[in-house]
Amino acid sequence: MPAGPLKGRIRVPGDKSISHRSLMLGALAVGETRVTGLLEGEDVLATAAAMRAMGATIEREGDGSWSIHGVGVGGLLQPRSALDMGNSGTSTRLLMGVVASHGITATFTGDASLSKRPMGRVIEPLSRMGASFEASPGGTLPLMMRGCLPAVPIEYRLPVASAQVKSAILLAGLNTPGITTVIEPVPTRDHSERMLRGFGAELEVEEIDGERVIRVRGDAELHAQDIVVPGDPSSAAFFIVAATLVKGSDLVIENVGLNPTRAGLIEVLRQMGANIEELDRREVGGEPVADLRVRHAQLHGIDVDPALAPSMIDEFPVLFVAAALAKGTTHTTGLEELRVKESDRIAAMAAALELVGARVEENGDGLTIHGTGGEPLSGTPETLAVETQLDHRIAMSMAVAALVSRKGVAVDSAEPIATSFPNFHALLETATGGDA
């Protein structure tokens, strides 16, 4: 039977994007950077290990905070062995940017899932700056790269909306003489810009003819910071949707980052009729934060504005679950980027939702979902399990679907959840007051 309501107060792990960047910029700063609330999932720990391998001192203190003694921009050392990125596309693409303007050689490796993901979108601009690459066929990992010192500043217009590509170029620009410019036709998450400024980089953002133009001055000197990492909105998303769908729920999720470039899911759920209240809205370290009170609400289907896609690209799998319980039909388009995530999330979620009893049609760039009007899903057949494709967000999305299904949902593996949200199941159990 469907689960009991989600009640009480919970706190989700620290924001993954901010955690990655705090380690990288702390390692490139002069002095000691202290980070509180760092997400300690496998992806972020891969970033920490890589920065250690290139000379930074990074230690976890007894109180759970992290201490980083940086080497200064330009001070990275040649790593003695390959940098194992595990499952983390963010670590890989951003660190390629960091290495690109240092006179060192680095080899990047990753797990089977990461090794299928395309790196060409980063290789192309970094090659223009002078870095050289030897990648596996199709521009994938394993990959060896040689940084260029001095690198060449470029002006680069992003052909696809990608915060990772933008960030890689800006990070390369830190140790590049002159001004490196990135032009964004579609805005993407801006954690790199906010944090680079916080560490003292000379960075300007202006809007010209509807496009964001971001300039960073090279030969930068970054200064150590104290950073408090807000709760990850992508992790909060699963609990926001769960509390919305499960009758009787009234849940407060504390300390959630509400950066406007990341808050698309909340906007879309509100358009569908969700009851999400922001309490104690405040600013922490240049990032807007609030406690979110979420109560059960009957959702209705909408046509999701494709312009919102970049601000919720990681939240679509769990939005698809919300749409499956809505009244009426939800259409999503403009989601080509989902086909090259940890899995092809459009195809994988279509198959997963059909298996648990939802009515779904797959299109080239999105899904059309016909909701149940609040009726529980049937759940997985006894002999079958959802194929998660080793993708943490699909595994967690289907755990939310299990809360609103008659027979529950079986998945082939819950292990990938550890990459981004190690205590997910324990927190879900706490919120529902039972077994999850």
MIGU-655533 format. One record per residue: x negated, y, z of N, C-alpha, C in turn. Coordinates in steps of 0.02 Angstrom, whole numbers, plus 50000, padded with zeros to 5 digits. Layout:
<pts>
n_east	n_north	n_up	ca_east	ca_north	ca_up	c_east	c_north	c_up
X	Y	Z	X	Y	Z	X	Y	Z .
...
</pts>
This chain:
<pts>
n_east	n_north	n_up	ca_east	ca_north	ca_up	c_east	c_north	c_up
49958	49940	50000	50000	50000	50000	49956	50063	50000 .
49983	50119	49974	49944	50181	49975	49920	50199	50045 .
49865	50236	50049	49832	50252	50113	49872	50304	50152 .
49855	50308	50217	49885	50360	50259	49858	50428	50241 .
49890	50481	50267	49870	50549	50249	49800	50567	50273 .
49769	50616	50239	49703	50642	50259	49714	50700	50307 .
49684	50695	50366	49696	50745	50419	49630	50767	50449 .
49632	50821	50488	49574	50842	50527	49527	50887	50488 .
49464	50888	50510	49413	50931	50480	49354	50887	50460 .
49328	50897	50400	49269	50861	50378	49219	50910	50348 .
49158	50888	50340	49106	50929	50309	49071	50885	50258 .
49069	50907	50195	49037	50866	50143	48962	50883	50140 .
48923	50840	50108	48850	50853	50104	48834	50918	50067 .
48772	50939	50076	48749	51001	50044	48752	50998	49968 .
48757	51057	49938	48763	51063	49865	48701	51034	49831 .
48713	50990	49783	48657	50956	49750	48616	51005	49708 .
48650	51048	49670	48614	51095	49627	48569	51141	49668 .
48595	51166	49724	48557	51212	49766	48501	51175	49802 .
48514	51112	49822	48462	51072	49855	48402	51061	49809 .
48415	51040	49747	48361	51030	49699	48319	51094	49692 .
48353	51150	49682	48318	51212	49667	48280	51239	49728 .
48307	51227	49788	48272	51251	49848	48206	51215	49857 .
48204	51150	49840	48141	51112	49844	48091	51137	49792 .
48116	51146	49730	48070	51167	49676	48042	51237	49688 .
48086	51284	49705	48062	51352	49714	48022	51359	49779 .
48041	51322	49831	48000	51321	49891	47930	51296	49878 .
47925	51246	49833	47859	51218	49816	47818	51266	49773 .
47852	51313	49739	47816	51361	49697	47806	51428	49733 .
47832	51433	49794	47825	51496	49832	47762	51494	49875 .
47744	51551	49900	47687	51557	49947	47716	51560	50017 .
47691	51517	50062	47715	51517	50131	47760	51457	50144 .
47795	51459	50201	47837	51403	50221	47911	51420	50210 .
47943	51379	50169	48016	51384	50158	48050	51332	50202 .
48103	51353	50238	48141	51305	50279	48211	51299	50250 .
48234	51237	50244	48299	51223	50213	48342	51184	50263 .
48401	51210	50276	48450	51177	50320	48508	51153	50277 .
48533	51092	50291	48591	51067	50254	48574	51036	50187 .
48510	51019	50177	48489	50989	50113	48526	50923	50102 .
48550	50913	50041	48580	50848	50023	48525	50796	50020 .
48532	50743	50060	48479	50693	50063	48498	50630	50023 .
48526	50640	49963	48540	50585	49917	48478	50568	49877 .
48482	50513	49840	48423	50489	49803	48399	50539	49751 .
48446	50574	49718	48426	50621	49666	48381	50677	49694 .
48403	50706	49750	48365	50762	49780	48299	50736	49808 .
48299	50676	49836	48236	50649	49862	48186	50635	49806 .
48212	50622	49745	48167	50613	49687	48133	50680	49671 .
48170	50735	49677	48139	50801	49667	48085	50814	49719 .
48101	50798	49783	48052	50809	49837	47988	50769	49824 .
47997	50706	49803	47938	50663	49791	47896	50691	49733 .
47928	50717	49681	47892	50745	49623	47853	50807	49643 .
47883	50851	49683	47848	50912	49703	47789	50895	49750 .
47798	50844	49792	47742	50820	49833	47685	50795	49789 .
47703	50757	49737	47653	50729	49692	47613	50783	49657 .
47642	50844	49652	47608	50899	49618	47579	50950	49668 .
47573	50929	49732	47534	50969	49779	47570	51002	49835 .
47637	51006	49833	47673	51040	49888	47677	50994	49949 .
47681	51023	50007	47692	50985	50069	47765	50992	50088 .
47801	50936	50089	47873	50937	50102	47887	50886	50156 .
47915	50909	50213	47927	50864	50270	47996	50876	50298 .
48026	50820	50320	48090	50825	50356	48076	50831	50430 .
48105	50883	50462	48093	50894	50533	48142	50852	50574 .
48128	50847	50639	48170	50807	50683	48241	50831	50688 .
48254	50897	50678	48322	50924	50682	48361	50918	50617 .
48331	50884	50567	48366	50875	50503	48352	50929	50452 .
48316	50983	50472	48297	51035	50423	48234	51011	50386 .
48219	51045	50332	48161	51027	50291	48111	51086	50289 .
48047	51070	50291	47994	51120	50288	47954	51109	50224 .
47946	51163	50185	47909	51159	50121	47853	51210	50123 .
47791	51186	50115	47734	51231	50107	47716	51231	50033 .
47727	51288	50000	47719	51291	49928	47647	51302	49906 .
47636	51292	49841	47569	51300	49812	47562	51366	49774 .
47619	51403	49767	47618	51464	49727	47629	51449	49653 .
47661	51496	49618	47671	51487	49545	47603	51481	49512 .
47595	51430	49470	47531	51418	49436	47486	51371	49474 .
47506	51352	49536	47462	51312	49578	47475	51237	49579 .
47519	51214	49535	47535	51142	49536	47475	51100	49515 .
47470	51042	49546	47415	50995	49531	47440	50940	49485 .
47393	50910	49448	47408	50854	49404	47431	50794	49447 .
47492	50767	49435	47513	50708	49473	47471	50647	49454 .
47455	50605	49504	47411	50547	49491	47447	50490	49457 .
47514	50488	49464	47552	50434	49433	47616	50462	49404 .
47655	50419	49371	47718	50442	49339	47766	50468	49392 .
47805	50518	49373	47857	50546	49417	47922	50507	49405 .
47943	50469	49454	48003	50427	49448	48064	50468	49467 .
48106	50483	49418	48164	50526	49428	48227	50487	49447 .
48222	50421	49452	48281	50382	49471	48338	50392	49423 .
48394	50419	49449	48454	50430	49409	48466	50504	49395 .
48417	50548	49412	48431	50619	49415	48412	50657	49351 .
48463	50673	49311	48451	50714	49252	48431	50785	49270 .
48460	50812	49325	48442	50880	49347	48368	50884	49364 .
48344	50836	49406	48272	50837	49424	48230	50836	49361 .
48247	50792	49315	48204	50782	49256	48200	50846	49214 .
48258	50873	49196	48258	50930	49150	48228	50992	49182 .
48243	51004	49246	48215	51063	49279	48140	51057	49289 .
48117	50997	49309	48046	50987	49320	48006	50990	49255 .
48036	50969	49200	48003	50977	49135	47990	51051	49122 .
48038	51094	49143	48028	51166	49136	47971	51191	49180 .
47969	51166	49242	47917	51187	49289	47848	51169	49261 .
47840	51107	49236	47776	51083	49211	47755	51119	49147 .
47805	51141	49107	47791	51166	49039	47740	51223	49037 .
47738	51264	49090	47692	51322	49088	47633	51313	49136 .
47621	51252	49158	47562	51236	49198	47515	51193	49156 .
47450	51201	49167	47402	51163	49127	47392	51092	49151 .
47448	51055	49158	47444	50986	49183	47483	50940	49137 .
47471	50876	49143	47507	50824	49106	47548	50784	49155 .
47610	50768	49138	47652	50729	49182	47692	50679	49142 .
47702	50620	49170	47745	50568	49139	47808	50561	49181 .
47866	50564	49148	47930	50557	49182	47960	50489	49166 .
47981	50453	49218	48017	50390	49208	48082	50394	49247 .
48128	50347	49232	48192	50346	49267	48225	50279	49263 .
48284	50272	49294	48318	50208	49292	48351	50197	49224 .
48386	50141	49216	48414	50123	49151	48464	50175	49126 .
48505	50201	49172	48555	50251	49153	48522	50316	49131 .
48474	50341	49171	48440	50404	49153	48401	50396	49088 .
48374	50337	49077	48331	50326	49018	48371	50327	48953 .
48438	50329	48958	48479	50335	48897	48498	50407	48883 .
48485	50452	48931	48510	50520	48924	48463	50563	48881 .
48492	50606	48838	48451	50644	48790	48412	50701	48824 .
48348	50704	48809	48306	50759	48835	48287	50809	48780 .
48308	50795	48719	48290	50838	48663	48311	50910	48672 .
48368	50921	48705	48393	50990	48715	48346	51031	48758 .
48304	50999	48800	48253	51034	48839	48186	51035	48803 .
48171	50979	48769	48107	50973	48733	48101	51029	48681 .
48156	51044	48648	48153	51092	48592	48130	51162	48615 .
48165	51193	48664	48141	51260	48685	48073	51258	48719 .
48059	51206	48759	47995	51204	48794	47937	51194	48745 .
47951	51159	48689	47900	51152	48637	47884	51220	48606 .
47935	51262	48598	47925	51329	48571	47880	51370	48617 .
47882	51354	48682	47841	51391	48730	47769	51364	48732 .
47757	51308	48696	47690	51281	48691	47678	51213	48721 .
47728	51187	48759	47720	51120	48789	47724	51067	48733 .
47690	51010	48744	47694	50956	48695	47720	50893	48729 .
47755	50852	48690	47792	50795	48717	47780	50732	48677 .
47777	50676	48712	47781	50611	48681	47837	50574	48716 .
47894	50571	48682	47954	50541	48712	47968	50474	48682 .
48012	50435	48714	48035	50373	48685	48082	50389	48627 .
48095	50339	48584	48140	50351	48526	48206	50383	48549 .
48228	50434	48511	48290	50469	48529	48279	50523	48580 .
48215	50540	48596	48201	50593	48643	48220	50576	48714 .
48211	50513	48734	48230	50491	48801	48169	50473	48843 .
48181	50457	48907	48128	50433	48951	48112	50360	48935 .
48052	50335	48952	47995	50371	48979	47968	50424	48931 .
47939	50476	48959	47918	50534	48920	47854	50562	48952 .
47805	50578	48910	47745	50612	48935	47744	50682	48907 .
47726	50731	48948	47722	50800	48924	47659	50833	48949 .
47633	50878	48907	47576	50919	48925	47599	50991	48928 .
47588	51022	48986	47605	51093	48992	47556	51135	48953 .
47573	51198	48943	47531	51244	48905	47514	51304	48949 .
47449	51320	48954	47427	51376	48994	47380	51420	48953 .
47396	51481	48935	47460	51513	48951	47515	51491	48902 .
47576	51485	48928	47633	51471	48884	47655	51535	48849 .
47699	51527	48799	47721	51583	48758	47792	51602	48777 .
47805	51666	48793	47874	51685	48809	47919	51681	48747 .
47980	51658	48756	48026	51652	48699	48092	51687	48716 .
48131	51699	48664	48201	51718	48671	48241	51659	48643 .
48284	51629	48684	48317	51567	48663	48392	51572	48675 .
48430	51562	48622	48504	51560	48628	48525	51487	48637 .
48559	51473	48692	48579	51404	48706	48629	51379	48654 .
48612	51324	48618	48660	51297	48569	48717	51260	48603 .
48708	51237	48665	48761	51202	48702	48759	51229	48773 .
48819	51237	48803	48822	51264	48871	48789	51214	48919 .
48733	51232	48948	48697	51187	48993	48657	51227	49043 .
48677	51222	49107	48639	51256	49160	48570	51225	49166 .
48564	51160	49151	48499	51127	49157	48449	51154	49106 .
48471	51163	49045	48426	51189	48993	48406	51261	49009 .
48457	51301	49027	48443	51371	49047	48392	51373	49104 .
48403	51332	49155	48359	51332	49213	48288	51310	49195 .
48283	51259	49152	48217	51235	49131	48177	51291	49099 .
48209	51330	49056	48174	51385	49021	48154	51440	49071 .
48200	51458	49116	48184	51510	49166	48127	51488	49212 .
48127	51424	49232	48073	51399	49275	48007	51400	49237 .
48009	51382	49172	47947	51386	49132	47923	51458	49127 .
47972	51504	49124	47955	51575	49118	47919	51605	49178 .
47925	51572	49236	47893	51599	49297	47818	51605	49289 .
47787	51556	49254	47714	51557	49247	47692	51575	49176 .
47737	51609	49140	47723	51629	49070	47715	51704	49067 .
47659	51729	49040	47651	51802	49037	47706	51834	48996 .
47729	51893	49016	47781	51927	48977	47851	51908	49001 .
47900	51920	48958	47970	51911	48978	48001	51854	48937 .
48029	51805	48973	48064	51749	48942	48138	51764	48945 .
48174	51755	48889	48244	51774	48884	48287	51714	48864 .
48342	51704	48901	48391	51652	48882	48457	51688	48869 .
48488	51671	48812	48554	51700	48795	48606	51644	48800 .
48657	51657	48841	48711	51608	48853	48775	51631	48821 .
48796	51599	48766	48860	51618	48736	48918	51601	48784 .
48912	51546	48822	48963	51526	48871	48930	51523	48940 .
48956	51559	48990	48923	51559	49056	48923	51489	49087 .
48867	51470	49118	48863	51408	49156	48843	51425	49228 .
48842	51374	49271	48827	51386	49342	48762	51426	49349 .
48764	51473	49396	48709	51523	49398	48667	51517	49462 .
48663	51456	49490	48623	51447	49551	48550	51466	49540 .
48522	51450	49481	48452	51466	49469	48440	51541	49472 .
48484	51580	49440	48475	51652	49440	48479	51681	49511 .
48530	51658	49549	48538	51684	49617	48477	51667	49660 .
48453	51604	49654	48399	51583	49698	48332	51612	49675 .
48321	51618	49610	48259	51650	49587	48253	51721	49614 .
48308	51757	49611	48308	51825	49639	48293	51823	49714 .
48325	51776	49749	48315	51771	49821	48242	51759	49839 .
48206	51721	49796	48135	51706	49809	48089	51762	49784 .
48119	51814	49753	48078	51872	49734	48058	51876	49662 .
48085	51834	49619	48069	51839	49547	48103	51901	49519 .
48071	51931	49468	48102	51988	49433	48147	51959	49380 .
48212	51960	49393	48261	51929	49347	48319	51977	49336 .
48337	51987	49273	48392	52031	49256	48444	51992	49217 .
48508	52006	49232	48563	51976	49194	48607	52033	49168 .
48620	52034	49103	48668	52083	49077	48712	52050	49025 .
48770	52081	49015	48816	52055	48965	48812	52099	48903 .
48798	52066	48846	48793	52102	48782	48838	52066	48732 .
48887	52101	48706	48934	52072	48656	48964	52006	48681 .
48983	52005	48745	49016	51945	48772	48970	51888	48790 .
48904	51897	48782	48857	51844	48799	48815	51866	48859 .
48795	51817	48900	48751	51832	48957	48678	51829	48933 .
48642	51882	48946	48571	51885	48927	48531	51886	48992 .
48489	51835	49001	48451	51827	49064	48377	51834	49048 .
48344	51879	49083	48272	51890	49071	48234	51879	49136 .
48178	51842	49132	48136	51833	49190	48065	51854	49172 .
48032	51891	49217	47964	51914	49205	47915	51862	49232 .
47866	51844	49191	47818	51793	49210	47764	51818	49257 .
47715	51773	49270	47664	51786	49320	47697	51806	49386 .
47751	51770	49402	47792	51788	49461	47757	51767	49525 .
47772	51804	49578	47751	51782	49644	47813	51771	49686 .
47825	51708	49704	47884	51691	49743	47866	51690	49818 .
47912	51714	49859	47901	51718	49931	47946	51669	49967 .
47918	51634	50017	47955	51583	50053	48020	51611	50082 .
48071	51568	50088	48137	51588	50111	48163	51538	50163 .
48212	51561	50202	48253	51515	50243	48319	51506	50206 .
48336	51443	50190	48394	51430	50149	48444	51386	50187 .
48507	51406	50188	48561	51364	50214	48601	51341	50154 .
48602	51276	50143	48635	51249	50083	48710	51240	50097 .
48753	51273	50057	48825	51263	50068	48848	51193	50046 .
48907	51172	50070	48934	51107	50050	48946	51105	49975 .
48935	51046	49946	48937	51038	49873	49009	51037	49848 .
49030	51086	49805	49099	51085	49781	49115	51022	49741 .
49064	50993	49708	49077	50931	49670	49091	50872	49716 .
49062	50873	49776	49077	50821	49825	49144	50835	49859 .
49157	50899	49874	49221	50918	49904	49280	50900	49858 .
49267	50900	49793	49320	50888	49743	49359	50824	49756 .
49324	50771	49776	49358	50707	49787	49407	50711	49845 .
49390	50750	49897	49433	50757	49955	49489	50807	49941 .
49475	50858	49901	49527	50905	49881	49582	50868	49843 .
49562	50827	49795	49612	50790	49756	49647	50738	49799 .
49609	50702	49841	49640	50651	49883	49693	50681	49930 .
49676	50737	49962	49724	50769	50008	49785	50797	49970 .
49773	50819	49909	49829	50843	49868	49877	50786	49850 .
49850	50728	49835	49890	50672	49809	49925	50632	49864 .
49892	50625	49922	49919	50580	49974	49969	50617	50018 .
50031	50591	50020	50085	50625	50057	50068	50634	50130 .
50086	50693	50158	50075	50706	50228	50006	50733	50244 .
49963	50741	50194	49894	50763	50208	49891	50837	50226 .
49845	50853	50272	49830	50922	50292	49757	50921	50315 .
49711	50937	50270	49640	50926	50282	49602	50991	50275 .
49555	51005	50320	49510	51062	50313	49440	51035	50294 .
49413	51060	50239	49345	51043	50217	49302	51104	50230 .
49254	51097	50276	49216	51155	50300	49158	51172	50254 .
49142	51238	50250	49079	51261	50221	49069	51240	50148 .
49121	51250	50107	49116	51231	50037	49091	51290	49995 .
49040	51278	49954	49016	51329	49908	49069	51345	49856 .
49083	51409	49846	49135	51429	49798	49106	51475	49744 .
49045	51460	49723	49015	51497	49667	49065	51497	49609 .
49081	51556	49581	49131	51558	49528	49114	51515	49467 .
49049	51502	49456	49030	51460	49399	49041	51385	49415 .
49064	51370	49476	49075	51300	49496	49147	51286	49519 .
49189	51337	49523	49253	51330	49557	49312	51317	49509 .
49297	51294	49449	49349	51283	49400	49402	51233	49422 .
49382	51180	49457	49430	51129	49478	49484	51159	49522 .
49465	51202	49569	49514	51231	49615	49564	51273	49576 .
49539	51310	49527	49584	51351	49485	49633	51307	49447 .
49608	51253	49417	49651	51208	49377	49703	51174	49422 .
49681	51149	49480	49728	51116	49526	49782	51165	49550 .
49762	51227	49562	49813	51276	49582	49863	51288	49525 .
49838	51290	49463	49884	51298	49406	49933	51239	49403 .
49910	51180	49426	49953	51120	49426	49998	51117	49487 .
49991	51165	49534	50035	51166	49592	50004	51147	49658 .
49938	51140	49660	49904	51119	49722	49908	51173	49775 .
49906	51152	49839	49909	51197	49896	49839	51199	49928 .
49797	51246	49905	49728	51251	49928	49718	51322	49955 .
49703	51326	50020	49696	51391	50053	49622	51402	50073 .
49597	51462	50062	49528	51479	50081	49528	51513	50148 .
49492	51484	50196	49487	51512	50263	49416	51538	50274 .
49409	51595	50309	49344	51622	50329	49296	51627	50269 .
49319	51660	50217	49275	51669	50158	49215	51713	50177 .
49155	51692	50158	49094	51727	50179	49039	51716	50126 .
48983	51750	50136	48927	51741	50090	48867	51715	50130 .
48836	51661	50104	48777	51631	50137	48723	51623	50084 .
48667	51660	50094	48611	51653	50047	48629	51671	49975 .
48671	51723	49967	48690	51744	49900	48745	51703	49868 .
48771	51652	49903	48823	51608	49876	48887	51617	49916 .
48945	51625	49882	49009	51628	49918	49028	51560	49947 .
49054	51561	50009	49070	51500	50045	49137	51510	50081 .
49176	51456	50089	49237	51460	50130	49254	51390	50156 .
49298	51388	50207	49328	51325	50228	49393	51317	50188 .
49405	51258	50161	49464	51247	50120	49515	51205	50157 .
49576	51231	50164	49631	51192	50192	49674	51166	50134 .
49680	51100	50130	49715	51069	50073	49773	51028	50101 .
49834	51042	50075	49893	51004	50096	49923	50969	50035 .
49958	50914	50049	49989	50876	49995	50035	50921	49953 .
50034	50912	49888	50079	50948	49843	50093	50904	49782 .
50153	50910	49755	50169	50875	49692	50140	50916	49634 .
50097	50886	49595	50066	50920	49538	50109	50912	49476 .
50100	50959	49429	50132	50953	49363	50078	50960	49309 .
50089	50927	49254	50039	50926	49200	50032	50994	49167 .
49971	51008	49143	49958	51071	49107	49910	51056	49049 .
49902	51105	49006	49848	51104	48956	49789	51140	48988 .
49735	51104	49003	49678	51133	49038	49639	51177	48989 .
49628	51240	49008	49592	51287	48966	49519	51263	48955 .
49499	51248	48892	49431	51223	48882	49377	51272	48903 .
49394	51337	48909	49344	51386	48933	49324	51373	49005 .
49365	51336	49043	49348	51321	49112	49301	51260	49118 .
49292	51225	49062	49253	51162	49066	49184	51169	49096 .
49143	51219	49077	49076	51222	49107	49076	51231	49182 .
49130	51261	49210	49131	51274	49282	49160	51215	49321 .
49175	51159	49287	49200	51100	49322	49181	51036	49286 .
49125	51038	49250	49108	50982	49206	49102	50916	49246 .
49077	50920	49308	49069	50859	49348	49133	50838	49383 .
49183	50881	49383	49245	50867	49419	49299	50836	49375 .
49288	50831	49309	49341	50804	49266	49360	50732	49284 .
49314	50687	49301	49337	50619	49318	49390	50619	49373 .
49380	50659	49425	49430	50658	49479	49492	50700	49460 .
49484	50750	49417	49543	50785	49392	49587	50737	49352 .
49556	50692	49313	49594	50643	49275	49638	50601	49322 .
49611	50584	49381	49651	50547	49430	49710	50589	49454 .
49697	50653	49469	49752	50697	49489	49806	50700	49435 .
49784	50706	49373	49832	50711	49317	49874	50647	49311 .
49844	50590	49328	49880	50526	49322	49939	50522	49370 .
49938	50563	49425	49994	50563	49473	50039	50624	49465 .
50023	50667	49417	50062	50729	49408	50129	50714	49374 .
50171	50764	49373	50235	50759	49338	50224	50788	49269 .
50234	50748	49216	50223	50773	49149	50154	50756	49123 .
50135	50790	49069	50074	50772	49032	50020	50826	49040 .
49958	50802	49049	49900	50847	49053	49856	50834	48992 .
49837	50888	48958	49792	50883	48900	49725	50915	48918 .
49670	50880	48902	49603	50910	48911	49567	50907	48844 .
49532	50961	48828	49493	50964	48765	49428	51001	48779 .
49381	50998	48731	49318	51034	48738	49269	51001	48785 .
49275	50936	48795	49235	50901	48845	49181	50856	48814 .
49155	50875	48756	49104	50833	48724	49045	50819	48771 .
49028	50867	48815	48972	50859	48861	48980	50797	48906 .
49043	50778	48919	49055	50720	48963	49032	50655	48932 .
49022	50655	48866	49001	50592	48834	48926	50578	48845 .
48888	50627	48869	48816	50616	48878	48795	50627	48951 .
48842	50614	48998	48825	50616	49069	48797	50548	49089 .
48798	50532	49155	48772	50467	49177	48803	50410	49137 .
48864	50421	49113	48897	50374	49068	48936	50417	49018 .
48969	50385	48970	49018	50421	48929	49080	50426	48973 .
49087	50482	49008	49139	50487	49060	49209	50489	49030 .
49216	50511	48967	49283	50511	48937	49305	50439	48926 .
49264	50399	48892	49282	50330	48878	49288	50289	48942 .
49241	50299	48988	49240	50259	49050	49302	50274	49093 .
49321	50337	49098	49379	50354	49139	49444	50333	49104 .
49447	50337	49038	49506	50312	49002	49517	50239	49017 .
49463	50199	49011	49468	50127	49024	49486	50113	49097 .
49455	50151	49143	49467	50140	49214	49540	50155	49232 .
49565	50212	49208	49633	50232	49226	49685	50185	49194 .
49673	50163	49133	49720	50115	49102	49722	50050	49142 .
49664	50029	49167	49661	49966	49205	49702	49971	49269 .
49704	50030	49300	49740	50037	49363	49813	50061	49354 .
49835	50063	49290	49906	50075	49277	49925	50144	49254 .
49876	50187	49237	49892	50254	49211	49903	50251	49136 .
49939	50300	49109	49950	50304	49037	49905	50358	49009 .
49856	50337	48968	49802	50381	48946	49791	50374	48871 .
49778	50430	48838	49757	50428	48767	49689	50463	48763 .
49642	50430	48731	49575	50458	48723	49569	50494	48657 .
49543	50556	48660	49530	50596	48599	49455	50605	48594 .
49433	50634	48539	49361	50644	48529	49329	50686	48584 .
49367	50737	48609	49336	50784	48657	49376	50791	48720 .
49414	50738	48739	49452	50743	48802	49502	50686	48809 .
49545	50692	48859	49598	50642	48872	49666	50676	48875 .
49717	50640	48854	49787	50659	48867	49814	50608	48916 .
49840	50633	48973	49861	50588	49027	49935	50602	49042 .
49974	50549	49040	50046	50554	49056	50055	50532	49129 .
50073	50580	49172	50074	50566	49244	50134	50525	49266 .
50129	50498	49327	50181	50456	49356	50234	50496	49392 .
50222	50562	49400	50269	50602	49439	50263	50591	49514 .
50205	50564	49535	50194	50553	49606	50202	50480	49627 .
50228	50438	49582	50234	50367	49598	50164	50336	49602 .
50152	50289	49648	50086	50258	49653	50067	50221	49589 .
50002	50218	49576	49977	50177	49520	49981	50104	49540 .
49980	50060	49490	49988	49988	49506	49925	49959	49537 .
49865	49988	49523	49803	49960	49549	49771	49912	49501 .
49714	49883	49519	49679	49838	49473	49708	49768	49477 .
49713	49734	49419	49734	49664	49419	49685	49623	49462 .
49710	49566	49489	49669	49529	49537	49603	49504	49509 .
49601	49489	49445	49540	49459	49417	49493	49510	49386 .
49511	49574	49388	49471	49624	49352	49447	49679	49400 .
49390	49710	49382	49365	49767	49419	49350	49823	49370 .
49357	49885	49392	49340	49943	49351	49265	49943	49338 .
49246	49955	49275	49175	49961	49258	49154	50033	49270 .
49111	50044	49319	49090	50112	49336	49033	50137	49292 .
49002	50093	49253	48945	50111	49210	48887	50141	49251 .
48881	50118	49313	48828	50144	49359	48833	50220	49369 .
48895	50247	49364	48906	50319	49369	48940	50335	49435 .
48904	50373	49479	48930	50387	49546	48997	50423	49545 .
49009	50469	49497	49071	50506	49498	49131	50463	49477 .
49119	50414	49434	49174	50368	49416	49190	50324	49476 .
49139	50300	49511	49151	50257	49569	49192	50295	49622 .
49173	50358	49635	49209	50397	49687	49279	50417	49663 .
49287	50433	49599	49353	50450	49573	49401	50391	49580 .
49376	50331	49568	49420	50273	49573	49434	50255	49646 .
49389	50275	49692	49404	50267	49764	49463	50312	49783 .
49466	50372	49753	49524	50416	49764	49586	50385	49734 .
49580	50356	49674	49638	50323	49642	49664	50267	49686 .
49618	50233	49721	49639	50177	49765	49686	50200	49820 .
49678	50263	49843	49720	50289	49897	49793	50296	49875 .
49803	50302	49809	49871	50313	49783	49890	50257	49735 .
49868	50195	49751	49887	50138	49709	49916	50083	49753 .
49959	50043	49724	49995	49992	49764	49949	49936	49787 .
49904	49914	49744	49863	49855	49760	49790	49873	49773 .
49774	49939	49775	49704	49958	49783	49667	49953	49717 .
49604	49971	49718	49562	49972	49657	49496	49938	49672 .
49478	49890	49631	49413	49857	49637	49366	49888	49586 .
49303	49902	49606	49253	49927	49559	49195	49877	49556 .
49160	49877	49499	49106	49828	49491	49046	49844	49536 .
49037	49909	49553	48981	49927	49598	48994	49995	49629 .
48987	49998	49695	48991	50063	49729	48922	50091	49745 .
48870	50053	49727	48801	50074	49744	48782	50143	49717 .
48802	50161	49654	48780	50226	49628	48801	50286	49669 .
48852	50278	49713	48875	50335	49754	48819	50364	49796 .
48770	50321	49814	48714	50345	49856	48673	50399	49822 .
48675	50404	49755	48634	50455	49721	48656	50525	49740 .
48721	50535	49755	48743	50604	49768	48780	50611	49835 .
48806	50557	49863	48852	50565	49920	48847	50502	49964 .
48790	50494	50000	48779	50430	50036	48833	50412	50087 .
48864	50463	50120	48913	50445	50172	48985	50453	50149 .
48997	50447	50083	49064	50457	50054	49116	50412	50087 .
49103	50347	50089	49154	50301	50114	49168	50313	50188 .
49116	50327	50226	49126	50340	50298	49169	50402	50309 .
49157	50454	50269	49196	50516	50275	49268	50505	50254 .
49278	50465	50202	49347	50450	50179	49384	50412	50234 .
49349	50367	50266	49380	50328	50321	49398	50374	50379 .
49354	50422	50394	49368	50470	50448	49430	50511	50431 .
49434	50535	50369	49490	50580	50350	49557	50543	50348 .
49556	50479	50327	49619	50442	50321	49635	50405	50386 .
49587	50405	50433	49600	50373	50497	49606	50298	50492 .
49575	50270	50440	49580	50197	50432	49527	50171	50386 .
49539	50113	50357	49490	50082	50312	49497	50113	50243 .
49440	50131	50214	49441	50159	50146	49398	50116	50102 .
</pts>
